[in-house]
């Protein structure tokens, strides 16, 4: 599995648009042909738990497959977002 092409992490919402925020909104775009539902749900739970313990802030994580994003074109409806670069 090539994680660099199989998923992307996108930040959006008040965290990047405002001075104050009460949570961090994240979309995880993933390739459902290579990442199973159980794996992506497990990843989501671990990310929420570890981030909350370390930084004491809530993550609001939406999971969206590339196919689903193609159908609803969600990213084009967000005014501003940041794609987190993945290290090789």
Protein Blocks (a to p, Z undefined) as FASTA:
>chain_A
ZZklmpccddedjklmpmbdcbdcddddddfklmcfklmmmmmmmmmmmmmmmnopacdd
ddddfklmmmnommmmpmbdcdddddZZ
